[in-house]
C-alpha cells in the first residue's frame, strides 16, 4: 500500500485498489508566543441624544371611542424653555394619531392662542370667564383649530386678574378641575400650557392634572430651577392631588454642536434617569416661523426634523 503524504490543509489519499478514501488533514492555528489574541468586537446598540439605547416607539393603536381624558400640565417656572411650543406641537402630533386633544392657554400672555392663529385680545370669552363666572359654560369658550381633533380654550391678559380674585374663593386650588370636569369624557388628552411661575394658577393646573411634563432648555440656569419645581409638584401631590405624577422631563432647544448643551443633557439624565424622555427637541428656525404662521410645525413643515421629533414625543407619551 502506498500513501501520499499531503501538505497541511490537503487531503491524504490511500493509493490501494478499490474506492479512494479521503482523509482531511486539519491545520492547527499558528500561535505567536506572547501575542494577545484579539477578541471579536460586538456592535453595541445605537444610542440616542440622551446617551441611552435608542427606542423605536411603535405607532399607537387607533382609538374607537374617546375619553376619559388624561390631563397633562406643561410646567416650568422659568420662561423661554419651550412650554408653549411643546404644548402646541405635541397636541397636534397627538391629534394626528386620531386622539381628541384639548389645549388650555393658562398663561396671561396668551402665547398659546397666538401660536394657533387666534388673537386673544379680540375674544369676548376666555378661560378667565370660565373660571370666574358661574354662568359661562365651557362650550361657549371652546374654539376649533385648523387641526382636526384639536380644540382650544384660549387665554389672554385677563387671566392675570384671576390669580388675585381666586384667593378669596372656596377650594381655590380646584377651580380649574371643576370647570374642566364636564368635557373630560369627550377628549383623550388635555394639555395645559402653564405660566412661568409657581403661583395659584400653576397650582390650579397641577391640581387638575394627572401628570406633568417639564420642558427643560439645555442650559445651566434652566437646570438649576428644576429642584424648586419638583418640590412644588410633590407638595401638590401630598396635599391636594395624590394622583399627580411626573410624566417626564423634555429636553428642548438642544444643540449637539455645543459642549455645554451636551453636558447639561448628560447631567439631567444622570439626575433624573428614566424620567427624561428619549425624545430630544433640537433647535431649529422652523419653530419661530410656525408662531408667525399661527399653526403647528406638523402642518407648517410636516417633513422637518422638528415635526418628526414631536411625532416621536407623541408616541413616547402614549407608550408611557
C-alpha positions as CSV (number, residue, x, y, z in Angstrom):
1,X,0.0,0.0,0.0
2,X,1.3,3.4,-0.9
3,X,0.1,6.7,0.7
4,X,0.8,10.2,-0.5
5,X,1.6,12.3,2.5
6,X,-0.1,15.7,2.0
7,X,0.9,19.2,2.8
8,X,-1.1,20.7,5.7
9,X,-4.7,21.5,4.6
10,X,-4.7,19.0,1.7
11,X,-6.3,15.6,1.6
12,X,-4.4,12.3,2.1
13,X,-5.4,9.6,-0.5
14,X,-5.0,5.9,0.1
15,X,-3.5,4.5,-3.2
16,X,-4.9,1.0,-2.9
17,X,-7.3,-0.8,-5.1
18,X,-10.9,0.0,-4.7
19,X,-12.5,3.3,-4.0
20,X,-10.3,6.1,-2.9
21,X,-10.8,7.2,0.7
22,X,-10.1,10.9,1.5
23,X,-8.8,11.8,5.0
24,X,-8.8,15.5,5.7
25,X,-5.8,16.8,7.5
26,X,-6.5,19.6,9.9
27,X,-4.2,22.6,10.2
28,X,-3.6,23.8,13.7
29,X,-3.7,27.6,14.1
30,X,-0.4,29.4,14.3
31,X,0.2,30.9,17.7
32,X,2.9,33.5,18.1
33,X,4.3,33.4,21.7
34,X,3.4,36.5,23.7
35,X,0.9,37.8,21.2
36,X,-2.5,38.8,22.5
37,X,-5.4,37.4,20.6
38,X,-8.0,40.0,19.5
39,X,-11.5,39.2,20.7
40,X,-14.3,39.8,18.3
41,X,-15.9,43.2,18.8
42,X,-19.7,43.1,19.2
43,X,-21.6,46.1,17.8
44,X,-23.5,47.8,20.7
45,X,-27.0,49.2,20.5
46,X,-27.4,52.6,18.8
47,X,-27.5,55.5,21.3
48,X,-29.9,58.5,21.1
49,X,-29.1,62.1,22.1
50,X,-29.5,61.3,25.8
51,X,-26.8,58.7,25.7
52,X,-29.1,55.8,26.2
53,X,-30.1,52.9,23.8
54,X,-32.4,54.3,21.2
55,X,-36.0,53.1,21.3
56,X,-38.3,52.8,18.3
57,X,-41.6,53.7,19.8
58,X,-44.5,52.0,18.0
59,X,-47.3,53.7,16.2
60,X,-50.2,53.9,18.7
61,X,-53.3,51.8,18.1
62,X,-56.3,53.7,16.7
63,X,-59.0,54.6,19.1
64,X,-62.6,53.6,18.6
65,X,-64.0,55.8,21.4
66,X,-62.9,58.9,23.2
67,X,-62.3,59.7,26.9
68,X,-61.9,60.0,29.7
69,X,-59.0,62.4,29.1
70,X,-55.6,62.2,30.7
71,X,-54.8,65.8,31.8
72,X,-51.1,66.8,31.5
73,X,-49.7,70.2,32.6
74,X,-46.6,71.5,30.8
75,X,-44.9,73.4,33.6
76,X,-41.7,75.2,34.4
77,X,-41.3,78.4,36.4
78,X,-38.6,79.6,34.1
79,X,-39.7,81.3,30.9
80,X,-38.5,80.6,27.4
81,X,-37.9,76.9,27.8
82,X,-40.4,75.8,25.1
83,X,-43.6,75.2,27.1
84,X,-45.9,76.8,24.6
85,X,-44.1,75.4,21.5
86,X,-44.3,71.9,23.0
87,X,-47.9,72.2,24.0
88,X,-49.0,73.2,20.5
89,X,-46.9,70.7,18.6
90,X,-47.3,67.7,21.0
91,X,-51.1,68.4,20.9
92,X,-51.1,68.5,17.1
93,X,-49.0,65.3,16.9
94,X,-51.4,63.5,19.2
95,X,-54.3,64.7,17.1
96,X,-52.6,63.1,14.1
97,X,-52.9,59.7,15.8
98,X,-56.7,60.0,16.0
99,X,-56.8,61.3,19.6
100,X,-59.1,64.2,20.5
101,X,-57.0,66.8,22.2
102,X,-57.9,69.9,24.2
103,X,-55.2,72.7,24.7
104,X,-55.6,75.2,27.5
105,X,-53.9,78.5,27.4
106,X,-53.3,79.1,31.1
107,X,-50.8,81.9,30.7
108,X,-51.9,85.6,30.7
109,X,-49.5,86.3,27.9
110,X,-51.8,84.3,25.5
111,X,-48.9,82.9,23.5
112,X,-50.6,79.5,23.0
113,X,-53.6,81.2,21.4
114,X,-51.4,83.3,19.2
115,X,-49.5,80.3,18.2
116,X,-52.7,78.7,16.9
117,X,-53.7,81.8,14.9
118,X,-56.1,83.3,17.5
119,X,-55.9,87.0,18.5
120,X,-56.6,86.7,22.2
121,X,-57.3,90.4,22.6
122,X,-60.3,90.2,20.3
123,X,-62.1,87.5,22.3
124,X,-65.2,88.2,24.4
125,X,-64.8,85.0,26.4
126,X,-61.7,83.2,27.6
127,X,-60.6,80.7,30.2
128,X,-60.8,83.7,32.7
129,X,-64.5,84.0,32.2
130,X,-64.9,80.3,32.7
131,X,-63.0,80.3,36.0
132,X,-64.7,83.4,37.5
133,X,-68.2,83.5,36.1
134,X,-70.6,80.7,37.1
135,X,-73.0,81.5,34.2
136,X,-70.4,80.8,31.5
137,X,-70.3,77.3,30.1
138,X,-67.2,75.7,28.7
139,X,-68.8,75.2,25.3
140,X,-69.1,79.0,25.0
141,X,-65.3,79.4,25.3
142,X,-64.1,76.4,23.3
143,X,-62.6,77.1,19.9
144,X,-61.9,74.7,17.0
145,X,-58.4,74.9,15.5
146,X,-57.2,74.3,11.9
147,X,-56.0,70.8,13.0
148,X,-58.8,68.2,13.0
149,X,-59.4,66.8,16.5
150,X,-57.5,69.7,18.2
151,X,-59.6,72.2,20.3
152,X,-58.5,75.3,22.3
153,X,-59.5,77.1,25.5
154,X,-58.0,80.5,24.8
155,X,-56.5,82.9,27.4
156,X,-55.4,86.5,27.5
157,X,-54.2,89.2,29.9
158,X,-57.5,89.0,31.8
159,X,-56.2,85.8,33.3
160,X,-53.7,87.7,35.4
161,X,-56.6,89.1,37.5
162,X,-57.8,85.6,38.3
163,X,-54.8,84.9,40.4
164,X,-55.8,87.7,42.8
165,X,-59.5,87.0,42.7
166,X,-59.2,83.3,43.3
167,X,-57.5,84.0,46.7
168,X,-60.9,84.5,48.3
169,X,-62.6,81.5,46.6
170,X,-63.5,78.3,48.5
171,X,-61.4,75.4,47.2
172,X,-59.5,77.9,45.1
173,X,-56.9,75.3,44.0
174,X,-59.7,73.1,42.5
175,X,-61.3,75.8,40.3
176,X,-59.8,74.6,37.0
177,X,-60.5,71.0,37.7
178,X,-64.2,71.9,38.4
179,X,-64.7,73.7,35.1
180,X,-63.0,71.0,33.1
181,X,-65.0,68.1,34.5
182,X,-67.9,68.4,32.1
183,X,-65.8,67.8,29.0
184,X,-63.2,65.3,30.1
185,X,-65.3,62.4,28.7
186,X,-65.1,64.0,25.2
187,X,-61.3,64.1,24.9
188,X,-58.4,61.7,25.1
189,X,-55.7,64.2,26.2
190,X,-55.9,67.6,27.7
191,X,-52.6,69.7,27.7
192,X,-52.3,72.8,29.9
193,X,-49.8,75.5,29.0
194,X,-48.8,77.0,32.4
195,X,-47.4,80.4,33.0
196,X,-43.8,80.8,34.0
197,X,-44.3,81.0,37.8
198,X,-45.3,78.8,40.7
199,X,-48.3,80.9,41.7
200,X,-52.0,80.0,42.2
201,X,-52.7,79.4,38.5
202,X,-49.9,76.9,38.2
203,X,-51.1,75.2,41.4
204,X,-54.6,75.0,39.8
205,X,-53.2,73.4,36.7
206,X,-51.3,70.8,38.8
207,X,-54.4,70.1,40.9
208,X,-56.4,69.4,37.8
209,X,-53.7,67.2,36.2
210,X,-52.8,63.5,36.1
211,X,-49.3,64.2,35.1
212,X,-46.7,66.9,34.5
213,X,-44.3,67.3,31.6
214,X,-41.3,69.6,32.4
215,X,-39.8,71.2,29.3
216,X,-36.2,72.0,30.1
217,X,-33.9,74.1,28.0
218,X,-30.4,72.5,27.7
219,X,-28.8,75.4,29.5
220,X,-27.3,75.6,33.0
221,X,-29.7,78.2,34.6
222,X,-32.7,76.2,33.4
223,X,-31.4,73.2,35.1
224,X,-31.0,75.0,38.5
225,X,-34.7,75.7,38.8
226,X,-35.9,72.1,38.4
227,X,-35.4,71.3,42.1
228,X,-37.8,74.0,43.2
229,X,-40.4,72.9,40.6
230,X,-40.1,69.3,41.8
231,X,-40.7,70.4,45.3
232,X,-43.9,72.3,44.3
233,X,-45.1,69.2,42.4
234,X,-44.5,67.0,45.5
235,X,-46.3,69.4,47.7
236,X,-49.4,69.4,45.4
237,X,-49.2,65.6,45.2
238,X,-49.1,65.3,49.0
239,X,-51.7,67.9,49.9
240,X,-54.1,68.4,47.0
241,X,-53.8,65.8,44.2
242,X,-52.4,62.4,45.1
243,X,-52.8,61.0,41.5
244,X,-50.3,63.6,40.2
245,X,-47.1,62.2,38.8
246,X,-44.2,63.5,36.7
247,X,-44.7,62.2,33.2
248,X,-41.2,63.2,32.2
249,X,-38.6,65.9,31.6
250,X,-38.4,67.0,28.0
251,X,-35.0,68.4,26.8
252,X,-35.7,71.3,24.5
253,X,-33.6,73.8,22.4
254,X,-30.8,71.2,22.3
255,X,-27.7,72.0,20.2
256,X,-25.5,68.9,19.8
257,X,-22.7,71.1,18.4
258,X,-22.0,72.8,21.8
259,X,-20.2,71.1,24.6
260,X,-22.4,73.0,27.1
261,X,-25.6,71.6,25.6
262,X,-24.3,68.0,25.7
263,X,-23.1,68.4,29.3
264,X,-26.4,69.8,30.6
265,X,-28.3,67.0,28.9
266,X,-26.0,64.4,30.4
267,X,-26.4,65.9,33.8
268,X,-30.2,65.8,33.5
269,X,-30.1,62.2,32.6
270,X,-27.7,61.4,35.5
271,X,-30.1,63.2,37.9
272,X,-33.5,62.0,36.7
273,X,-32.8,58.8,34.8
274,X,-35.8,57.2,33.1
275,X,-37.9,60.3,33.9
276,X,-36.1,62.0,31.0
277,X,-37.8,61.5,27.7
278,X,-35.8,59.8,25.0
279,X,-37.1,62.4,22.6
280,X,-35.0,65.5,22.5
281,X,-36.2,68.7,20.7
282,X,-33.4,70.3,18.8
283,X,-33.1,74.0,18.0
284,X,-34.4,74.9,14.6
285,X,-35.5,78.1,12.9
286,X,-38.8,76.4,12.0
287,X,-40.3,76.9,15.4
288,X,-40.3,80.7,15.3
289,X,-41.7,80.6,11.8
290,X,-44.6,78.4,12.9
291,X,-45.6,81.0,15.6
292,X,-45.8,83.7,12.9
293,X,-47.8,81.4,10.7
294,X,-50.2,80.5,13.5
295,X,-50.1,76.7,13.1
296,X,-48.2,73.7,14.4
297,X,-45.0,72.5,12.9
298,X,-46.7,69.3,11.9
299,X,-48.7,71.1,9.3
300,X,-46.4,74.1,8.6
301,X,-43.3,72.0,7.9
302,X,-44.6,68.4,8.0
303,X,-41.4,66.8,6.9
304,X,-39.0,68.7,9.1
305,X,-36.9,67.3,11.9
306,X,-38.9,69.3,14.4
307,X,-42.2,67.7,13.2
308,X,-40.6,64.3,13.4
309,X,-39.4,64.9,16.9
310,X,-42.8,65.9,18.2
311,X,-44.4,62.9,16.5
312,X,-41.9,60.7,18.3
313,X,-42.7,62.5,21.5
314,X,-46.4,61.8,21.0
315,X,-45.7,58.1,20.5
316,X,-43.5,58.1,23.6
317,X,-46.1,59.9,25.8
318,X,-48.8,57.4,24.7
319,X,-46.4,54.5,25.4
320,X,-45.7,55.6,29.0
